[in-house]
């Protein structure tokens, strides 16, 4: 049963790691007037040890005491003014100092959840998780991936333009929306996250993004200007040229009617939708990932193309006119398991190997694993607070939980490298399963078991509930008499 060398000693090591991990972040929860780190520790343990119903009351009862009502924890998460950005920055700094994580991918994505309209940033908008437009909140996220290790590195709650009206601003103080918040599009927020990652020297080589960001040429150009390689999904109707476009202001022929064109155009070349190029390509079968579920192998095609950008130009007389310029990009086409094709643009050098390109194309998937762990394992989707501060506090605690799990995975992998090779030979497989978030939770629960109620505590709690309900009824009766 100990073929994977997960032993009682492993459990003790995980317990020590959790204690040391929190101690390294403890100072981030120290306020000027009081010490609140014990509540941060409670929330972190709740995210790691509990797998459902992670309300403030339930976390307090399971982690602190069955009789704790969760009021202090709720205040810590909803109202206490501890800063989230220094914690997220520190996760990035620690990734930078981890040799195994050099040269990874920074993935940009967003995550939305349905909620009522009175929550900070909520309005009718597209929620990818539901696949439709509903009232909800959306956060723009960055995550880091390298060699089957993923972590959430940064986040920002998107505040729609409607929240900057005078009527909406009356709610800002109550919802703890920072006074210096200015309207930024999701694309602008994504650029901020990338800039901050570069400033923090996060060791990524490539940037991955879905079609919302990939179809925006300004986003792709921004990444290229940072000397990073992008691998961005694009819609199937994206227009491209197969040869470098010839751009000029069309000359008006003599003796023809109409006003002469003042703006630049592409002259004499045909523009194609990327989906119309699929049938003409030679596809290559490439293995992109070897996991415990088997090898992932996709058909890929690679095609140099040109896309066109708009730019404002000024003529000799000082008049402005619409100009164009072209950018050479590499189109990556992949045949998915659904028998449909997906498309991506990259600015990778044209001599980059097909294996490397297909690997980068595949690595973008791990933003989905990050979001899945944030929501399903750490409990981000159970957030119910309406306040901006609570939203950012919740996602930061969950980011810490994911980073702790990532560190545990790396440590176990590194400690068992020699044994892992023996196990692969013994079992006759070429890839071993990695320890998961759920596995680590099961091990840690033996050291930090969730609190359960005694008979005496249950009696106290029920009597308290009955008393509170009686007081509530008395209060309602007074209102009716008035």
C-alpha positions as CSV (number, residue, x, y, z in Angstrom):
1,X,0.0,0.0,0.0
2,X,3.0,2.3,0.4
3,X,4.2,1.8,-3.1
4,X,4.0,5.6,-3.7
5,X,5.8,6.3,-0.4
6,X,2.8,8.2,1.0
7,X,3.3,7.3,4.7
8,X,2.5,8.6,8.2
9,X,5.7,10.6,7.9
10,X,4.2,12.3,4.8
11,X,1.2,13.4,6.9
12,X,3.5,14.8,9.6
13,X,5.5,16.7,6.9
14,X,2.3,18.1,5.4
15,X,1.2,19.3,8.8
16,X,4.6,21.0,9.4
17,X,4.5,22.5,5.9
18,X,1.0,24.1,6.5
19,X,2.2,25.6,9.7
20,X,5.4,27.0,8.2
21,X,3.5,28.2,5.1
22,X,1.1,30.2,7.1
23,X,3.8,31.7,9.3
24,X,5.5,33.0,6.2
25,X,2.4,35.0,5.3
26,X,1.4,35.9,8.9
27,X,2.8,39.4,8.7
28,X,0.5,40.3,5.7
29,X,-2.5,40.1,8.1
30,X,-1.1,42.4,10.8
31,X,-3.0,45.7,11.0
32,X,-1.9,48.9,12.6
33,X,-4.3,48.6,15.6
34,X,-4.8,44.8,16.0
35,X,-3.7,41.3,15.2
36,X,-6.1,39.4,12.9
37,X,-3.8,36.7,11.5
38,X,-5.6,34.0,13.5
39,X,-8.7,34.6,11.3
40,X,-6.6,34.3,8.2
41,X,-5.4,31.0,9.4
42,X,-8.9,29.9,10.1
43,X,-10.1,30.9,6.6
44,X,-7.0,29.2,5.0
45,X,-7.7,26.0,6.9
46,X,-11.3,26.2,5.9
47,X,-10.4,26.5,2.2
48,X,-8.0,23.5,2.4
49,X,-9.8,21.2,4.8
50,X,-13.4,21.7,4.0
51,X,-15.0,20.6,0.7
52,X,-18.4,22.2,0.9
53,X,-20.6,24.7,2.8
54,X,-17.8,27.1,3.5
55,X,-19.9,29.9,5.0
56,X,-18.3,32.0,7.7
57,X,-20.4,30.3,10.3
58,X,-19.6,26.8,9.2
59,X,-15.9,27.5,8.8
60,X,-15.8,28.9,12.3
61,X,-17.7,25.9,13.7
62,X,-15.6,23.3,11.9
63,X,-12.2,25.0,12.5
64,X,-12.5,27.0,15.7
65,X,-15.4,25.7,17.8
66,X,-18.9,24.3,17.2
67,X,-20.3,27.2,19.2
68,X,-18.5,29.9,17.3
69,X,-21.1,32.0,15.4
70,X,-18.6,33.2,12.7
71,X,-19.2,37.0,13.4
72,X,-15.5,37.7,13.9
73,X,-14.6,35.7,10.8
74,X,-17.2,37.5,8.7
75,X,-15.9,40.9,9.9
76,X,-12.3,39.8,9.0
77,X,-13.3,38.8,5.5
78,X,-15.9,41.5,4.7
79,X,-14.7,44.7,6.6
80,X,-11.2,44.3,7.9
81,X,-8.9,46.5,5.8
82,X,-6.0,44.1,5.1
83,X,-4.5,44.4,1.7
84,X,-4.7,41.6,-0.9
85,X,-2.2,42.8,-3.5
86,X,1.0,42.3,-1.4
87,X,-0.1,38.7,-0.8
88,X,-0.6,38.0,-4.5
89,X,2.7,39.8,-5.3
90,X,4.4,37.5,-2.7
91,X,3.1,34.4,-4.4
92,X,4.6,35.7,-7.6
93,X,7.9,36.3,-5.9
94,X,8.0,32.8,-4.4
95,X,7.3,31.3,-7.9
96,X,10.2,33.4,-9.2
97,X,12.5,31.8,-6.5
98,X,11.4,28.3,-7.4
99,X,13.8,26.6,-9.8
100,X,11.3,24.0,-11.0
101,X,8.9,26.8,-12.2
102,X,11.2,28.8,-14.5
103,X,10.0,29.4,-18.0
104,X,6.3,28.8,-17.6
105,X,3.1,30.2,-19.1
106,X,1.1,33.1,-17.7
107,X,-2.6,32.5,-18.5
108,X,-5.1,35.3,-18.7
109,X,-8.8,34.5,-18.2
110,X,-11.9,35.7,-16.5
111,X,-14.4,34.0,-14.2
112,X,-18.0,35.0,-13.6
113,X,-20.7,34.0,-11.2
114,X,-24.4,34.7,-11.2
115,X,-25.5,36.9,-8.3
116,X,-27.9,39.6,-7.3
117,X,-27.6,43.1,-8.7
118,X,-26.7,44.8,-5.4
119,X,-23.3,43.2,-5.2
120,X,-20.1,45.2,-6.1
121,X,-19.5,45.1,-9.9
122,X,-22.7,43.1,-10.6
123,X,-24.7,43.8,-13.8
124,X,-26.1,41.9,-16.7
125,X,-23.0,40.5,-18.6
126,X,-21.8,37.4,-20.2
127,X,-20.8,34.7,-17.7
128,X,-18.7,32.0,-19.3
129,X,-19.5,29.4,-16.7
130,X,-23.2,29.7,-17.6
131,X,-22.6,30.3,-21.3
132,X,-25.1,33.2,-21.4
133,X,-25.8,36.8,-20.3
134,X,-27.0,37.0,-16.7
135,X,-26.6,39.4,-13.7
136,X,-23.3,38.6,-12.1
137,X,-19.8,39.5,-11.1
138,X,-16.7,38.9,-13.3
139,X,-13.0,38.8,-12.2
140,X,-10.1,39.0,-14.6
141,X,-7.5,36.4,-13.4
142,X,-3.9,35.5,-14.2
143,X,-2.5,32.1,-13.4
144,X,0.9,30.5,-13.8
145,X,1.6,27.0,-15.2
146,X,4.7,24.9,-15.6
147,X,5.2,21.1,-15.8
148,X,1.8,20.1,-14.3
149,X,2.0,22.7,-11.5
150,X,-0.5,25.6,-11.5
151,X,-1.2,28.5,-9.2
152,X,-3.4,31.6,-9.2
153,X,-1.2,34.7,-9.3
154,X,-3.3,37.8,-9.6
155,X,-6.9,38.9,-9.9
156,X,-9.1,42.0,-10.2
157,X,-12.8,42.4,-9.9
158,X,-14.2,44.0,-13.1
159,X,-16.2,47.1,-12.4
160,X,-18.6,47.8,-15.4
161,X,-18.9,51.4,-16.6
162,X,-22.4,51.6,-15.1
163,X,-20.9,51.5,-11.6
164,X,-19.3,54.9,-12.2
165,X,-22.6,56.8,-12.5
166,X,-23.4,59.2,-9.7
167,X,-26.3,57.0,-8.5
168,X,-24.1,53.9,-8.3
169,X,-21.2,55.8,-6.6
170,X,-23.5,56.4,-3.6
171,X,-23.1,52.7,-2.8
172,X,-19.3,52.6,-3.0
173,X,-18.5,53.3,0.6
174,X,-21.0,50.7,1.9
175,X,-19.6,48.1,-0.5
176,X,-15.9,49.0,0.3
177,X,-15.1,49.9,-3.3
178,X,-11.8,51.8,-3.3
179,X,-12.3,55.5,-3.9
180,X,-9.5,55.7,-6.4
181,X,-11.1,53.0,-8.6
182,X,-11.3,54.1,-12.3
183,X,-13.1,52.4,-15.1
184,X,-11.0,49.9,-17.0
185,X,-12.0,47.4,-19.6
186,X,-11.2,43.7,-19.1
187,X,-8.5,44.1,-21.8
188,X,-6.9,46.9,-19.8
189,X,-7.1,45.0,-16.6
190,X,-5.5,42.0,-18.3
191,X,-2.6,44.3,-19.4
192,X,-2.2,45.5,-15.9
193,X,-1.9,42.0,-14.6
194,X,0.8,41.2,-17.2
195,X,2.7,44.4,-16.4
196,X,2.6,43.6,-12.7
197,X,3.8,40.0,-13.3
198,X,6.7,41.4,-15.3
199,X,7.5,43.9,-12.6
200,X,7.5,41.1,-10.1
201,X,9.9,39.1,-12.4
202,X,7.5,36.2,-12.7
203,X,9.5,33.8,-14.8
204,X,7.0,33.2,-17.7
205,X,8.0,33.0,-21.3
206,X,4.5,32.8,-22.9
207,X,1.1,34.4,-22.4
208,X,-2.0,32.3,-23.0
209,X,-5.5,33.7,-23.5
210,X,-9.0,32.7,-24.8
211,X,-10.8,34.2,-27.8
212,X,-12.1,37.3,-25.9
213,X,-8.5,38.5,-25.4
214,X,-7.0,36.8,-28.4
215,X,-9.2,38.5,-30.9
216,X,-8.1,41.9,-29.6
217,X,-5.0,42.9,-31.7
218,X,-4.1,45.6,-29.2
219,X,-3.8,42.9,-26.5
220,X,-1.6,40.7,-28.7
221,X,0.6,43.7,-29.7
222,X,0.9,44.6,-26.0
223,X,2.3,41.2,-25.1
224,X,4.7,41.3,-28.0
225,X,6.0,44.7,-26.9
226,X,6.8,43.2,-23.5
227,X,9.1,40.7,-25.3
228,X,6.8,37.8,-24.5
229,X,5.4,35.2,-26.7
230,X,1.6,35.0,-26.9
231,X,-0.5,31.9,-27.7
232,X,-4.1,33.3,-28.0
233,X,-7.2,31.6,-29.2
234,X,-9.1,33.5,-31.9
235,X,-12.6,33.2,-33.4
236,X,-13.0,31.1,-36.5
237,X,-14.1,34.1,-38.6
238,X,-10.9,36.1,-37.9
239,X,-9.7,37.6,-41.2
240,X,-6.1,37.1,-42.4
241,X,-3.9,37.5,-45.5
242,X,-1.7,34.8,-46.9
243,X,0.8,37.3,-48.3
244,X,2.1,40.5,-46.8
245,X,-0.6,43.2,-47.7
246,X,0.3,46.0,-50.0
247,X,-1.0,49.1,-48.3
248,X,-1.5,52.6,-49.8
249,X,-4.0,55.4,-50.4
250,X,-5.9,54.4,-53.6
251,X,-5.2,56.8,-56.5
252,X,-8.3,58.3,-58.1
253,X,-8.3,57.5,-61.8
254,X,-8.7,60.5,-64.2
255,X,-12.1,61.3,-65.5
256,X,-13.9,59.1,-62.8
257,X,-16.7,60.3,-60.6
258,X,-16.6,60.5,-56.8
259,X,-14.3,61.9,-54.2
260,X,-10.7,60.7,-54.0
261,X,-10.0,58.3,-51.1
262,X,-8.0,59.9,-48.3
263,X,-7.4,56.8,-46.2
264,X,-5.1,53.8,-46.6
265,X,-6.4,50.5,-48.0
266,X,-5.1,47.0,-48.8
267,X,-4.6,47.0,-52.5
268,X,-5.4,44.0,-54.7
269,X,-5.3,41.2,-52.2
270,X,-7.9,38.8,-50.9
271,X,-8.7,38.4,-47.2
272,X,-9.6,35.0,-45.8
273,X,-11.5,33.8,-42.8
274,X,-9.2,31.3,-40.9
275,X,-11.9,28.6,-41.0
276,X,-11.8,28.7,-44.8
277,X,-8.1,27.8,-44.8
278,X,-8.4,24.6,-42.9
279,X,-9.0,22.2,-45.8
280,X,-5.9,23.4,-47.6
281,X,-3.5,22.6,-44.7
282,X,-1.2,19.6,-44.0
283,X,-1.8,18.4,-40.5
284,X,0.7,16.8,-38.1
285,X,-0.1,14.4,-35.3
286,X,1.7,15.7,-32.2
287,X,1.6,14.4,-28.6
288,X,1.1,17.4,-26.3
289,X,0.6,15.9,-22.9
290,X,1.2,12.5,-21.3
291,X,-1.1,12.3,-18.3
292,X,-2.4,9.5,-16.0
293,X,-5.4,9.3,-18.3
294,X,-3.2,8.6,-21.3
295,X,-1.5,10.5,-24.0
296,X,-3.1,13.6,-25.5
297,X,-2.5,13.7,-29.2
298,X,-3.9,16.3,-31.6
299,X,-3.6,17.0,-35.3
300,X,-2.0,20.5,-35.8
301,X,-1.4,22.7,-38.8
302,X,0.8,25.8,-38.8
303,X,0.5,28.7,-41.3
304,X,2.2,32.1,-41.5
305,X,-0.4,34.8,-42.0
306,X,-0.6,38.6,-41.9
307,X,-3.2,40.7,-40.0
308,X,-3.9,44.4,-40.3
309,X,-3.9,47.1,-37.7
310,X,-5.4,50.6,-37.8
311,X,-3.2,53.6,-37.0
312,X,-3.7,57.4,-37.2
313,X,-1.2,59.2,-39.6
314,X,-0.5,62.8,-40.3
315,X,0.2,64.2,-43.8
316,X,2.6,67.1,-44.7
317,X,-0.2,69.6,-44.2
318,X,-0.9,68.4,-40.6
319,X,-4.1,66.6,-41.5
320,X,-4.8,63.3,-39.9
321,X,-6.0,60.2,-41.8
322,X,-6.6,56.5,-41.2
323,X,-3.6,54.4,-41.9
324,X,-2.9,50.7,-41.8
325,X,0.1,48.5,-41.1
326,X,0.4,44.7,-41.2
327,X,1.8,42.2,-38.7
328,X,3.0,38.7,-39.4
329,X,1.7,36.1,-37.1
330,X,1.6,32.3,-37.1
331,X,-1.8,30.7,-37.3
332,X,-2.1,27.4,-35.3
333,X,-5.0,25.2,-36.2
334,X,-5.9,22.2,-34.0
335,X,-8.4,19.4,-34.6
336,X,-10.2,19.0,-31.3
337,X,-11.7,15.7,-29.9
338,X,-15.1,17.1,-30.8
339,X,-14.1,16.9,-34.5
340,X,-14.2,20.7,-34.6
341,X,-11.2,23.0,-35.3
342,X,-9.8,25.6,-32.9
343,X,-7.6,28.5,-34.0
344,X,-4.9,30.5,-32.3
345,X,-2.4,33.3,-33.1
346,X,1.2,33.4,-31.9
347,X,4.1,35.7,-32.4
348,X,6.6,32.9,-31.8
349,X,9.6,32.9,-34.1
350,X,8.9,31.1,-37.4
351,X,11.6,28.5,-36.7
352,X,10.0,27.4,-33.4
353,X,9.5,23.7,-33.4
354,X,6.0,22.3,-34.0
355,X,6.3,20.3,-30.8
356,X,6.9,23.5,-28.8
357,X,4.1,25.4,-30.5
358,X,1.6,22.6,-29.8
359,X,2.8,22.3,-26.2
360,X,2.2,26.0,-25.6
361,X,-1.2,25.6,-27.3
362,X,-2.0,22.8,-24.9
363,X,-0.7,24.5,-21.8
364,X,-3.4,27.2,-22.0
365,X,-5.8,24.5,-20.7
366,X,-4.4,24.8,-17.2
367,X,-6.2,28.1,-16.6
368,X,-9.3,25.9,-16.5
369,X,-7.7,23.6,-13.9
370,X,-6.8,26.7,-11.8
371,X,-10.4,28.0,-12.0
372,X,-11.7,24.5,-11.2
373,X,-9.6,24.2,-8.1
374,X,-10.4,27.7,-7.0
375,X,-14.1,27.1,-7.1
376,X,-14.6,23.3,-6.5
377,X,-11.7,22.6,-4.1
378,X,-11.0,25.9,-2.4
379,X,-14.6,27.2,-2.3
380,X,-14.5,30.5,-4.2
381,X,-17.9,29.7,-5.8
382,X,-19.4,29.7,-2.4
383,X,-18.8,33.4,-1.8
384,X,-22.0,35.2,-0.9
385,X,-20.8,38.6,0.3
386,X,-21.8,41.7,-1.6
387,X,-18.7,43.8,-0.8
388,X,-15.7,44.5,-3.1
389,X,-13.3,43.9,-0.2
390,X,-14.9,40.6,0.7
391,X,-14.6,39.4,-2.9
392,X,-10.9,40.2,-3.2
393,X,-10.3,38.7,0.3
394,X,-11.9,35.5,-0.6
395,X,-10.0,35.0,-3.9
396,X,-6.7,35.9,-2.2
397,X,-7.2,33.3,0.6
398,X,-8.1,30.7,-2.1
399,X,-5.0,31.7,-4.1
400,X,-2.9,31.0,-1.0
401,X,-4.6,27.6,-0.7
402,X,-3.7,26.7,-4.3
403,X,-0.1,27.9,-3.9
404,X,0.2,25.7,-0.7
405,X,-1.1,22.7,-2.7
406,X,1.3,23.4,-5.5
407,X,4.3,23.6,-3.1
408,X,3.3,20.3,-1.6
409,X,3.0,18.6,-5.0
410,X,6.5,19.9,-5.9
411,X,8.1,18.7,-2.7
412,X,6.5,15.2,-2.9
413,X,7.6,14.9,-6.5
414,X,11.1,16.0,-5.8
415,X,11.6,13.8,-2.7
416,X,10.4,10.7,-4.6
417,X,12.1,11.1,-8.0
418,X,14.2,7.9,-7.6
419,X,11.3,5.8,-6.2
420,X,8.9,7.1,-8.9
421,X,11.0,5.6,-11.6
422,X,11.0,2.3,-9.8
423,X,7.2,2.5,-9.4
424,X,6.7,3.2,-13.1
425,X,8.8,0.2,-14.0
426,X,6.9,-2.0,-11.4
427,X,3.5,-0.9,-12.6
428,X,4.4,-0.9,-16.3
429,X,3.3,2.7,-17.0
430,X,5.2,5.7,-18.1
431,X,3.4,8.4,-16.1
432,X,2.4,8.3,-12.4
433,X,-0.6,10.1,-11.0
434,X,0.2,13.3,-9.0
435,X,-1.1,13.9,-5.5
436,X,-4.2,16.1,-5.8
437,X,-5.8,18.8,-3.7
438,X,-8.4,16.3,-2.5
439,X,-5.6,13.8,-1.5
440,X,-3.8,16.4,0.5
441,X,-7.0,17.4,2.2
442,X,-7.6,13.8,3.3
443,X,-4.2,13.5,4.8
444,X,-4.3,16.8,6.6
445,X,-7.7,16.0,8.1
446,X,-6.1,13.3,10.2
447,X,-4.0,16.1,11.9
448,X,-6.6,18.9,11.8
449,X,-9.9,17.1,12.1
450,X,-13.0,19.2,11.7
451,X,-14.8,20.0,14.9
452,X,-17.9,18.0,15.8
453,X,-20.6,18.9,18.3
454,X,-20.9,17.2,21.6
455,X,-24.3,16.6,23.2
456,X,-23.7,19.5,25.6
457,X,-22.7,21.9,22.8
458,X,-25.7,20.9,20.7
459,X,-28.0,21.7,23.6
460,X,-26.4,25.1,24.1
461,X,-26.7,25.9,20.4
462,X,-30.4,24.9,20.1
463,X,-31.3,26.8,23.2
464,X,-29.5,29.8,21.7
465,X,-31.4,29.5,18.4
466,X,-34.8,29.3,20.2
467,X,-33.9,32.3,22.3
468,X,-32.9,34.3,19.2
469,X,-36.1,33.4,17.4
470,X,-38.2,34.4,20.5
471,X,-36.5,37.8,20.5
472,X,-37.1,38.2,16.8
473,X,-40.8,37.5,17.3
474,X,-41.0,40.0,20.1
475,X,-39.4,42.6,18.0
476,X,-41.9,42.0,15.1
477,X,-44.8,42.2,17.5
478,X,-43.6,45.7,18.7
479,X,-43.4,46.9,15.1
480,X,-47.0,45.6,14.4
481,X,-48.3,47.5,17.4
482,X,-46.8,50.8,16.2
